[in-house]
Amino acid sequence: MSEFVHQEDHFNPISDYSERAIAVYNDDLMAVKVRFNQLTDDRNMHQHMHQQLTYVVRGSFRFYKDDEEIVVKAGDSLLFEPHVRHGCIPLEVNSELFDIFTPMRDEFLDVTKSN
């Protein structure tokens, strides 16, 4: 279990265009930073059992939720209920998200897995 937020983030690649750093977590909650180093059209549509709160730290994104679509920018936030299909594309290079999941995402602790 990680109890402190570290100033120096350790980002791990999760695709050809994005990387992830776990900020802090316990059994019930996990905070994660996701950085998009280049533009892509890959929406990476997915769903999971976790409730997800997403805060846009930098840049802008086009988010997709089921059949809905919304453009968000730094300072905006979104909420995804469990099992809702969603994804996004960055609209600017170096755009960054801060995601909070409950319960925590066990699979993120294994850096060889993604989503």
N, CA, C and O atoms as CSV, one atom per row, in Angstrom:
chain,resi,resn,atom,element,x,y,z
A,1,MET,N,N,0.842,-1.181,0.000
A,1,MET,CA,C,0.000,0.000,0.000
A,1,MET,C,C,0.886,1.243,0.000
A,1,MET,O,O,1.897,1.291,0.700
A,2,SER,N,N,0.508,2.230,-0.776
A,2,SER,CA,C,1.231,3.492,-0.860
A,2,SER,C,C,0.455,4.546,-0.081
A,2,SER,O,O,-0.716,4.786,-0.376
A,3,GLU,N,N,1.075,5.175,0.899
A,3,GLU,CA,C,0.362,6.136,1.739
A,3,GLU,C,C,0.733,7.585,1.467
A,3,GLU,O,O,0.087,8.489,1.998
A,4,PHE,N,N,1.741,7.828,0.667
A,4,PHE,CA,C,2.183,9.189,0.411
A,4,PHE,C,C,2.258,9.451,-1.083
A,4,PHE,O,O,2.586,8.560,-1.865
A,5,VAL,N,N,1.952,10.674,-1.469
A,5,VAL,CA,C,2.112,11.079,-2.863
A,5,VAL,C,C,3.572,11.475,-3.039
A,5,VAL,O,O,4.097,12.293,-2.283
A,6,HIS,N,N,4.222,10.895,-4.036
A,6,HIS,CA,C,5.629,11.186,-4.284
A,6,HIS,C,C,5.754,12.311,-5.305
A,6,HIS,O,O,5.039,12.323,-6.307
A,7,GLN,N,N,6.648,13.246,-5.059
A,7,GLN,CA,C,6.839,14.372,-5.967
A,7,GLN,C,C,7.362,13.916,-7.321
A,7,GLN,O,O,6.967,14.454,-8.355
A,8,GLU,N,N,8.242,12.935,-7.317
A,8,GLU,CA,C,8.800,12.441,-8.574
A,8,GLU,C,C,7.983,11.236,-9.032
A,8,GLU,O,O,8.088,10.150,-8.461
A,9,ASP,N,N,7.179,11.435,-10.056
A,9,ASP,CA,C,6.311,10.371,-10.552
A,9,ASP,C,C,7.103,9.385,-11.400
A,9,ASP,O,O,8.025,9.758,-12.126
A,10,HIS,N,N,6.724,8.130,-11.289
A,10,HIS,CA,C,7.315,7.102,-12.137
A,10,HIS,C,C,6.250,6.668,-13.139
A,10,HIS,O,O,5.381,5.855,-12.824
A,11,PHE,N,N,6.330,7.217,-14.341
A,11,PHE,CA,C,5.362,6.903,-15.389
A,11,PHE,C,C,5.782,5.633,-16.120
A,11,PHE,O,O,6.959,5.440,-16.427
A,12,ASN,N,N,4.807,4.773,-16.392
A,12,ASN,CA,C,5.020,3.557,-17.170
A,12,ASN,C,C,4.201,3.642,-18.443
A,12,ASN,O,O,3.043,4.057,-18.402
A,13,PRO,N,N,4.781,3.254,-19.582
A,13,PRO,CA,C,4.021,3.290,-20.837
A,13,PRO,C,C,2.821,2.348,-20.769
A,13,PRO,O,O,2.929,1.230,-20.265
A,14,ILE,N,N,1.670,2.811,-21.283
A,14,ILE,CA,C,0.496,1.943,-21.384
A,14,ILE,C,C,0.037,1.813,-22.832
A,14,ILE,O,O,-0.842,1.007,-23.139
A,15,SER,N,N,0.630,2.605,-23.719
A,15,SER,CA,C,0.369,2.506,-25.159
A,15,SER,C,C,1.502,3.233,-25.876
A,15,SER,O,O,2.441,3.712,-25.240
A,16,ASP,N,N,1.411,3.311,-27.190
A,16,ASP,CA,C,2.424,4.040,-27.959
A,16,ASP,C,C,2.346,5.543,-27.723
A,16,ASP,O,O,3.289,6.267,-28.042
A,17,TYR,N,N,1.248,6.014,-27.176
A,17,TYR,CA,C,1.023,7.455,-27.045
A,17,TYR,C,C,0.706,7.915,-25.620
A,17,TYR,O,O,0.509,9.109,-25.396
A,18,SER,N,N,0.652,6.985,-24.646
A,18,SER,CA,C,0.290,7.403,-23.288
A,18,SER,C,C,1.077,6.638,-22.234
A,18,SER,O,O,1.630,5.569,-22.491
A,19,GLU,N,N,1.110,7.224,-21.035
A,19,GLU,CA,C,1.806,6.612,-19.912
A,19,GLU,C,C,1.046,6.913,-18.628
A,19,GLU,O,O,0.282,7.875,-18.549
A,20,ARG,N,N,1.274,6.064,-17.615
A,20,ARG,CA,C,0.513,6.160,-16.371
A,20,ARG,C,C,1.454,6.123,-15.174
A,20,ARG,O,O,2.465,5.421,-15.185
A,21,ALA,N,N,1.106,6.896,-14.133
A,21,ALA,CA,C,1.816,6.864,-12.858
A,21,ALA,C,C,0.784,6.736,-11.744
A,21,ALA,O,O,-0.177,7.503,-11.690
A,22,ILE,N,N,0.983,5.773,-10.866
A,22,ILE,CA,C,0.105,5.637,-9.711
A,22,ILE,C,C,0.550,6.660,-8.679
A,22,ILE,O,O,1.706,6.657,-8.257
A,23,ALA,N,N,-0.366,7.537,-8.269
A,23,ALA,CA,C,-0.032,8.578,-7.302
A,23,ALA,C,C,-0.091,8.032,-5.879
A,23,ALA,O,O,0.873,8.147,-5.123
A,24,VAL,N,N,-1.221,7.441,-5.521
A,24,VAL,CA,C,-1.406,6.913,-4.169
A,24,VAL,C,C,-2.586,5.938,-4.198
A,24,VAL,O,O,-3.486,6.075,-5.026
A,25,TYR,N,N,-2.580,4.956,-3.294
A,25,TYR,CA,C,-3.686,4.001,-3.263
A,25,TYR,C,C,-3.765,3.291,-1.919
A,25,TYR,O,O,-2.803,3.255,-1.152
A,26,ASN,N,N,-4.941,2.727,-1.660
A,26,ASN,CA,C,-5.143,1.747,-0.606
A,26,ASN,C,C,-6.137,0.728,-1.156
A,26,ASN,O,O,-6.407,0.732,-2.357
A,27,ASP,N,N,-6.679,-0.130,-0.327
A,27,ASP,CA,C,-7.573,-1.173,-0.835
A,27,ASP,C,C,-8.861,-0.622,-1.443
A,27,ASP,O,O,-9.467,-1.268,-2.298
A,28,ASP,N,N,-9.278,0.555,-1.014
A,28,ASP,CA,C,-10.565,1.104,-1.436
A,28,ASP,C,C,-10.482,2.176,-2.510
A,28,ASP,O,O,-11.490,2.479,-3.149
A,29,LEU,N,N,-9.316,2.753,-2.724
A,29,LEU,CA,C,-9.206,3.947,-3.562
A,29,LEU,C,C,-7.850,3.982,-4.254
A,29,LEU,O,O,-6.847,3.549,-3.686
A,30,MET,N,N,-7.818,4.498,-5.485
A,30,MET,CA,C,-6.549,4.649,-6.200
A,30,MET,C,C,-6.586,5.925,-7.026
A,30,MET,O,O,-7.562,6.193,-7.727
A,31,ALA,N,N,-5.515,6.710,-6.940
A,31,ALA,CA,C,-5.359,7.921,-7.744
A,31,ALA,C,C,-4.231,7.692,-8.737
A,31,ALA,O,O,-3.152,7.222,-8.376
A,32,VAL,N,N,-4.498,8.034,-10.005
A,32,VAL,CA,C,-3.587,7.724,-11.099
A,32,VAL,C,C,-3.456,8.924,-12.024
A,32,VAL,O,O,-4.448,9.585,-12.333
A,33,LYS,N,N,-2.233,9.209,-12.467
A,33,LYS,CA,C,-1.994,10.239,-13.479
A,33,LYS,C,C,-1.818,9.552,-14.829
A,33,LYS,O,O,-1.132,8.535,-14.930
A,34,VAL,N,N,-2.442,10.112,-15.868
A,34,VAL,CA,C,-2.301,9.577,-17.222
A,34,VAL,C,C,-1.902,10.724,-18.136
A,34,VAL,O,O,-2.597,11.737,-18.219
A,35,ARG,N,N,-0.779,10.555,-18.819
A,35,ARG,CA,C,-0.237,11.587,-19.708
A,35,ARG,C,C,-0.249,11.073,-21.146
A,35,ARG,O,O,0.134,9.934,-21.413
A,36,PHE,N,N,-0.691,11.926,-22.064
A,36,PHE,CA,C,-0.738,11.589,-23.492
A,36,PHE,C,C,0.356,12.377,-24.199
A,36,PHE,O,O,0.253,13.595,-24.339
A,37,ASN,N,N,1.409,11.681,-24.649
A,37,ASN,CA,C,2.590,12.323,-25.221
A,37,ASN,C,C,2.439,12.712,-26.681
A,37,ASN,O,O,3.233,13.493,-27.206
A,38,GLN,N,N,1.429,12.173,-27.334
A,38,GLN,CA,C,1.173,12.514,-28.730
A,38,GLN,C,C,-0.312,12.350,-29.026
A,38,GLN,O,O,-1.048,11.722,-28.265
A,39,LEU,N,N,-0.729,12.917,-30.131
A,39,LEU,CA,C,-2.131,12.829,-30.529
A,39,LEU,C,C,-2.430,11.456,-31.112
A,39,LEU,O,O,-1.549,10.808,-31.678
A,40,THR,N,N,-3.674,11.017,-30.970
A,40,THR,CA,C,-4.111,9.730,-31.499
A,40,THR,C,C,-5.613,9.775,-31.741
A,40,THR,O,O,-6.325,10.575,-31.133
A,41,ASP,N,N,-6.085,8.919,-32.623
A,41,ASP,CA,C,-7.521,8.766,-32.845
A,41,ASP,C,C,-8.071,7.547,-32.110
A,41,ASP,O,O,-9.267,7.266,-32.182
A,42,ASP,N,N,-7.206,6.822,-31.403
A,42,ASP,CA,C,-7.608,5.623,-30.671
A,42,ASP,C,C,-8.378,6.021,-29.415
A,42,ASP,O,O,-7.801,6.563,-28.472
A,43,ARG,N,N,-9.659,5.756,-29.405
A,43,ARG,CA,C,-10.513,6.125,-28.267
A,43,ARG,C,C,-10.306,5.216,-27.063
A,43,ARG,O,O,-10.668,5.581,-25.944
A,44,ASN,N,N,-9.731,4.040,-27.277
A,44,ASN,CA,C,-9.525,3.055,-26.217
A,44,ASN,C,C,-10.807,2.851,-25.399
A,44,ASN,O,O,-10.791,2.941,-24.171
A,45,MET,N,N,-11.903,2.580,-26.088
A,45,MET,CA,C,-13.184,2.356,-25.411
A,45,MET,C,C,-13.084,1.113,-24.525
A,45,MET,O,O,-12.609,0.064,-24.959
A,46,HIS,N,N,-13.536,1.248,-23.289
A,46,HIS,CA,C,-13.452,0.155,-22.328
A,46,HIS,C,C,-14.497,0.358,-21.230
A,46,HIS,O,O,-15.152,1.397,-21.156
A,47,GLN,N,N,-14.632,-0.638,-20.401
A,47,GLN,CA,C,-15.486,-0.535,-19.224
A,47,GLN,C,C,-14.861,-1.360,-18.115
A,47,GLN,O,O,-14.066,-2.264,-18.374
A,48,HIS,N,N,-15.219,-1.049,-16.888
A,48,HIS,CA,C,-14.686,-1.761,-15.732
A,48,HIS,C,C,-15.665,-1.652,-14.576
A,48,HIS,O,O,-16.618,-0.874,-14.625
A,49,MET,N,N,-15.426,-2.429,-13.548
A,49,MET,CA,C,-16.328,-2.473,-12.394
A,49,MET,C,C,-16.136,-1.299,-11.437
A,49,MET,O,O,-16.866,-1.176,-10.453
A,50,HIS,N,N,-15.167,-0.445,-11.717
A,50,HIS,CA,C,-14.812,0.636,-10.804
A,50,HIS,C,C,-15.578,1.920,-11.110
A,50,HIS,O,O,-15.860,2.224,-12.269
A,51,GLN,N,N,-15.909,2.666,-10.066
A,51,GLN,CA,C,-16.397,4.023,-10.266
A,51,GLN,C,C,-15.162,4.881,-10.521
A,51,GLN,O,O,-14.130,4.687,-9.879
A,52,GLN,N,N,-15.261,5.834,-11.458
A,52,GLN,CA,C,-14.097,6.625,-11.865
A,52,GLN,C,C,-14.444,8.103,-11.888
A,52,GLN,O,O,-15.440,8.516,-12.481
A,53,LEU,N,N,-13.608,8.889,-11.235
A,53,LEU,CA,C,-13.680,10.343,-11.294
A,53,LEU,C,C,-12.442,10.807,-12.046
A,53,LEU,O,O,-11.324,10.452,-11.674
A,54,THR,N,N,-12.626,11.591,-13.093
A,54,THR,CA,C,-11.518,12.067,-13.916
A,54,THR,C,C,-11.455,13.584,-13.863
A,54,THR,O,O,-12.460,14.266,-14.064
A,55,TYR,N,N,-10.260,14.107,-13.589
A,55,TYR,CA,C,-10.006,15.548,-13.570
A,55,TYR,C,C,-8.984,15.855,-14.664
A,55,TYR,O,O,-7.947,15.196,-14.741
A,56,VAL,N,N,-9.264,16.845,-15.505
A,56,VAL,CA,C,-8.336,17.227,-16.573
A,56,VAL,C,C,-7.316,18.202,-15.989
A,56,VAL,O,O,-7.652,19.335,-15.646
A,57,VAL,N,N,-6.075,17.749,-15.881
A,57,VAL,CA,C,-4.998,18.557,-15.306
A,57,VAL,C,C,-4.469,19.557,-16.322
A,57,VAL,O,O,-4.261,20.729,-16.006
A,58,ARG,N,N,-4.253,19.083,-17.547
A,58,ARG,CA,C,-3.634,19.922,-18.582
A,58,ARG,C,C,-4.154,19.507,-19.941
A,58,ARG,O,O,-4.431,18.332,-20.182
A,59,GLY,N,N,-4.286,20.484,-20.830
A,59,GLY,CA,C,-4.692,20.192,-22.198
A,59,GLY,C,C,-6.193,20.044,-22.339
A,59,GLY,O,O,-6.969,20.608,-21.568
A,60,SER,N,N,-6.587,19.265,-23.349
A,60,SER,CA,C,-8.013,19.038,-23.610
A,60,SER,C,C,-8.203,17.653,-24.220
A,60,SER,O,O,-7.278,17.070,-24.786
A,61,PHE,N,N,-9.427,17.144,-24.090
A,61,PHE,CA,C,-9.768,15.796,-24.531
A,61,PHE,C,C,-11.170,15.775,-25.117
A,61,PHE,O,O,-12.015,16.605,-24.781
A,62,ARG,N,N,-11.398,14.819,-25.993
A,62,ARG,CA,C,-12.750,14.476,-26.414
A,62,ARG,C,C,-13.057,13.141,-25.732
A,62,ARG,O,O,-12.414,12.130,-26.015
A,63,PHE,N,N,-14.042,13.145,-24.835
A,63,PHE,CA,C,-14.449,11.941,-24.123
A,63,PHE,C,C,-15.681,11.345,-24.767
A,63,PHE,O,O,-16.546,12.055,-25.281
A,64,TYR,N,N,-15.741,10.031,-24.729
A,64,TYR,CA,C,-16.864,9.271,-25.261
A,64,TYR,C,C,-17.423,8.418,-24.129
A,64,TYR,O,O,-16.675,7.748,-23.417
A,65,LYS,N,N,-18.747,8.450,-23.969
A,65,LYS,CA,C,-19.417,7.640,-22.951
A,65,LYS,C,C,-20.650,7.048,-23.609
A,65,LYS,O,O,-21.604,7.762,-23.919
A,66,ASP,N,N,-20.626,5.734,-23.820
A,66,ASP,CA,C,-21.680,5.079,-24.598
A,66,ASP,C,C,-21.840,5.831,-25.916
A,66,ASP,O,O,-20.896,5.860,-26.707
A,67,ASP,N,N,-22.982,6.434,-26.182
A,67,ASP,CA,C,-23.201,7.162,-27.439
A,67,ASP,C,C,-22.990,8.666,-27.302
A,67,ASP,O,O,-23.202,9.408,-28.261
A,68,GLU,N,N,-22.575,9.125,-26.124
A,68,GLU,CA,C,-22.362,10.552,-25.891
A,68,GLU,C,C,-20.912,10.942,-26.180
A,68,GLU,O,O,-20.010,10.104,-26.176
A,69,GLU,N,N,-20.717,12.228,-26.430
A,69,GLU,CA,C,-19.379,12.760,-26.699
A,69,GLU,C,C,-19.324,14.171,-26.113
A,69,GLU,O,O,-20.276,14.941,-26.239
A,70,ILE,N,N,-18.185,14.507,-25.463
A,70,ILE,CA,C,-18.022,15.826,-24.863
A,70,ILE,C,C,-16.557,16.239,-24.942
A,70,ILE,O,O,-15.665,15.404,-24.796
A,71,VAL,N,N,-16.310,17.523,-25.172
A,71,VAL,CA,C,-14.951,18.067,-25.151
A,71,VAL,C,C,-14.741,18.717,-23.787
A,71,VAL,O,O,-15.554,19.520,-23.330
A,72,VAL,N,N,-13.623,18.349,-23.145
A,72,VAL,CA,C,-13.287,18.905,-21.835
A,72,VAL,C,C,-11.890,19.500,-21.889
A,72,VAL,O,O,-11.070,19.121,-22.725
A,73,LYS,N,N,-11.629,20.445,-20.977
A,73,LYS,CA,C,-10.325,21.122,-20.932
A,73,LYS,C,C,-9.836,21.163,-19.487
A,73,LYS,O,O,-10.550,20.755,-18.571
A,74,ALA,N,N,-8.630,21.650,-19.291
A,74,ALA,CA,C,-8.035,21.739,-17.960
A,74,ALA,C,C,-9.012,22.381,-16.983
A,74,ALA,O,O,-9.598,23.427,-17.261
A,75,GLY,N,N,-9.173,21.735,-15.838
A,75,GLY,CA,C,-10.090,22.210,-14.815
A,75,GLY,C,C,-11.438,21.517,-14.828
A,75,GLY,O,O,-12.187,21.613,-13.856
A,76,ASP,N,N,-11.766,20.817,-15.913
A,76,ASP,CA,C,-13.039,20.096,-16.003
A,76,ASP,C,C,-12.910,18.717,-15.356
A,76,ASP,O,O,-11.809,18.186,-15.206
A,77,SER,N,N,-14.054,18.150,-14.976
A,77,SER,CA,C,-14.048,16.804,-14.411
A,77,SER,C,C,-15.240,16.012,-14.920
A,77,SER,O,O,-16.239,16.577,-15.366
A,78,LEU,N,N,-15.117,14.691,-14.844
A,78,LEU,CA,C,-16.157,13.774,-15.308
A,78,LEU,C,C,-16.297,12.646,-14.299
A,78,LEU,O,O,-15.362,12.333,-13.562
A,79,LEU,N,N,-17.476,12.042,-14.278
A,79,LEU,CA,C,-17.730,10.899,-13.414
A,79,LEU,C,C,-18.263,9.752,-14.262
A,79,LEU,O,O,-19.195,9.928,-15.047
A,80,PHE,N,N,-17.663,8.575,-14.096
A,80,PHE,CA,C,-18.098,7.377,-14.807
A,80,PHE,C,C,-18.538,6.334,-13.788
A,80,PHE,O,O,-17.765,5.937,-12.917
A,81,GLU,N,N,-19.778,5.901,-13.907
A,81,GLU,CA,C,-20.297,4.849,-13.041
A,81,GLU,C,C,-19.705,3.504,-13.477
A,81,GLU,O,O,-19.223,3.381,-14.603
A,82,PRO,N,N,-19.738,2.500,-12.602
A,82,PRO,CA,C,-19.220,1.181,-12.973
A,82,PRO,C,C,-19.917,0.619,-14.216
A,82,PRO,O,O,-21.112,0.827,-14.424
A,83,HIS,N,N,-19.151,-0.089,-15.024
A,83,HIS,CA,C,-19.634,-0.819,-16.204
A,83,HIS,C,C,-20.150,0.083,-17.322
A,83,HIS,O,O,-20.842,-0.398,-18.220
A,84,VAL,N,N,-19.833,1.369,-17.292
A,84,VAL,CA,C,-20.208,2.283,-18.376
A,84,VAL,C,C,-19.059,2.321,-19.373
A,84,VAL,O,O,-17.920,2.603,-18.999
A,85,ARG,N,N,-19.347,2.043,-20.629
A,85,ARG,CA,C,-18.324,2.049,-21.689
A,85,ARG,C,C,-17.898,3.487,-21.941
A,85,ARG,O,O,-18.736,4.362,-22.155
A,86,HIS,N,N,-16.568,3.732,-21.915
A,86,HIS,CA,C,-16.052,5.087,-22.092
A,86,HIS,C,C,-14.633,5.048,-22.654
A,86,HIS,O,O,-13.982,4.003,-22.662
A,87,GLY,N,N,-14.170,6.198,-23.120
A,87,GLY,CA,C,-12.825,6.348,-23.657
A,87,GLY,C,C,-12.597,7.802,-24.011
A,87,GLY,O,O,-13.488,8.635,-23.850
A,88,CYS,N,N,-11.396,8.109,-24.496
A,88,CYS,CA,C,-11.100,9.500,-24.847
A,88,CYS,C,C,-9.959,9.567,-25.850
A,88,CYS,O,O,-9.218,8.604,-26.051
A,89,ILE,N,N,-9.842,10.734,-26.471
A,89,ILE,CA,C,-8.673,11.052,-27.291
A,89,ILE,C,C,-8.162,12.414,-26.845
A,89,ILE,O,O,-8.955,13.303,-26.534
A,90,PRO,N,N,-6.835,12.586,-26.810
A,90,PRO,CA,C,-6.282,13.897,-26.474
A,90,PRO,C,C,-6.420,14.835,-27.670
A,90,PRO,O,O,-6.271,14.417,-28.818
A,91,LEU,N,N,-6.702,16.086,-27.394
A,91,LEU,CA,C,-6.792,17.093,-28.455
A,91,LEU,C,C,-5.550,17.971,-28.500
A,91,LEU,O,O,-5.390,18.780,-29.415
A,92,GLU,N,N,-4.666,17.813,-27.509
A,92,GLU,CA,C,-3.402,18.546,-27.448
A,92,GLU,C,C,-2.308,17.594,-26.969
A,92,GLU,O,O,-2.563,16.711,-26.150
A,93,VAL,N,N,-1.106,17.772,-27.477
A,93,VAL,CA,C,0.044,16.992,-27.024
A,93,VAL,C,C,0.317,17.333,-25.561
A,93,VAL,O,O,0.148,18.479,-25.145
A,94,ASN,N,N,0.735,16.343,-24.791
A,94,ASN,CA,C,1.045,16.467,-23.365
A,94,ASN,C,C,-0.166,16.773,-22.501
A,94,ASN,O,O,-0.023,17.319,-21.407
A,95,SER,N,N,-1.356,16.429,-22.976
A,95,SER,CA,C,-2.544,16.541,-22.134
A,95,SER,C,C,-2.444,15.504,-21.014
A,95,SER,O,O,-1.881,14.426,-21.201
A,96,GLU,N,N,-3.000,15.846,-19.845
A,96,GLU,CA,C,-2.861,14.965,-18.683
A,96,GLU,C,C,-4.165,14.883,-17.894
A,96,GLU,O,O,-4.880,15.871,-17.726
A,97,LEU,N,N,-4.449,13.671,-17.415
A,97,LEU,CA,C,-5.625,13.399,-16.592
A,97,LEU,C,C,-5.198,12.925,-15.213
A,97,LEU,O,O,-4.117,12.360,-15.045
A,98,PHE,N,N,-6.051,13.158,-14.234
A,98,PHE,CA,C,-5.888,12.607,-12.892
A,98,PHE,C,C,-7.148,11.798,-12.619
A,98,PHE,O,O,-8.232,12.360,-12.461
A,99,ASP,N,N,-7.005,10.471,-12.564
A,99,ASP,CA,C,-8.137,9.566,-12.383
A,99,ASP,C,C,-8.156,9.027,-10.961
A,99,ASP,O,O,-7.116,8.685,-10.398
A,100,ILE,N,N,-9.349,8.956,-10.392
A,100,ILE,CA,C,-9.538,8.350,-9.078
A,100,ILE,C,C,-10.530,7.207,-9.248
A,100,ILE,O,O,-11.613,7.384,-9.806
A,101,PHE,N,N,-10.143,6.030,-8.758
A,101,PHE,CA,C,-10.965,4.831,-8.891
A,101,PHE,C,C,-11.339,4.283,-7.518
A,101,PHE,O,O,-10.544,4.324,-6.578
A,102,THR,N,N,-12.554,3.775,-7.420
A,102,THR,CA,C,-12.957,3.014,-6.250
A,102,THR,C,C,-13.773,1.812,-6.716
A,102,THR,O,O,-14.704,1.983,-7.502
A,103,PRO,N,N,-13.453,0.601,-6.257
A,103,PRO,CA,C,-12.272,0.290,-5.461
A,103,PRO,C,C,-10.995,0.442,-6.282
A,103,PRO,O,O,-11.049,0.717,-7.481
A,104,MET,N,N,-9.872,0.265,-5.643
A,104,MET,CA,C,-8.589,0.423,-6.345
A,104,MET,C,C,-8.462,-0.585,-7.484
A,104,MET,O,O,-9.141,-1.612,-7.496
A,105,ARG,N,N,-7.582,-0.278,-8.443
A,105,ARG,CA,C,-7.377,-1.117,-9.634
A,105,ARG,C,C,-6.164,-2.023,-9.419
A,105,ARG,O,O,-5.028,-1.612,-9.655
A,106,ASP,N,N,-6.405,-3.240,-8.977
A,106,ASP,CA,C,-5.318,-4.201,-8.741
A,106,ASP,C,C,-4.429,-4.366,-9.962
A,106,ASP,O,O,-3.207,-4.453,-9.842
A,107,GLU,N,N,-5.056,-4.411,-11.153
A,107,GLU,CA,C,-4.293,-4.683,-12.369
A,107,GLU,C,C,-3.308,-3.565,-12.700
A,107,GLU,O,O,-2.361,-3.798,-13.450
A,108,PHE,N,N,-3.501,-2.365,-12.167
A,108,PHE,CA,C,-2.557,-1.273,-12.420
A,108,PHE,C,C,-1.242,-1.484,-11.672
A,108,PHE,O,O,-0.224,-0.898,-12.039
A,109,LEU,N,N,-1.253,-2.303,-10.641
A,109,LEU,CA,C,-0.026,-2.566,-9.891
A,109,LEU,C,C,0.935,-3.431,-10.685
A,109,LEU,O,O,2.136,-3.445,-10.412
A,110,ASP,N,N,0.413,-4.151,-11.667
A,110,ASP,CA,C,1.236,-4.927,-12.589
A,110,ASP,C,C,1.441,-4.058,-13.822
A,110,ASP,O,O,0.528,-3.933,-14.638
A,111,VAL,N,N,2.614,-3.456,-13.977
A,111,VAL,CA,C,2.861,-2.479,-15.045
A,111,VAL,C,C,2.810,-3.085,-16.437
A,111,VAL,O,O,2.858,-2.356,-17.428
A,112,THR,N,N,2.715,-4.417,-16.532
A,112,THR,CA,C,2.634,-5.038,-17.858
A,112,THR,C,C,1.206,-5.062,-18.384
A,112,THR,O,O,0.987,-5.412,-19.544
A,113,LYS,N,N,0.225,-4.697,-17.551
A,113,LYS,CA,C,-1.173,-4.677,-17.977
A,113,LYS,C,C,-1.621,-3.240,-18.169
A,113,LYS,O,O,-1.014,-2.323,-17.616
A,114,SER,N,N,-2.680,-3.030,-18.950
A,114,SER,CA,C,-3.206,-1.684,-19.161
A,114,SER,C,C,-4.713,-1.678,-19.016
A,114,SER,O,O,-5.364,-2.719,-18.919
A,115,ASN,N,N,-5.254,-0.434,-19.005
A,115,ASN,CA,C,-6.691,-0.146,-18.826
A,115,ASN,C,C,-7.018,-0.332,-17.390
A,115,ASN,O,O,-8.167,-0.148,-16.989
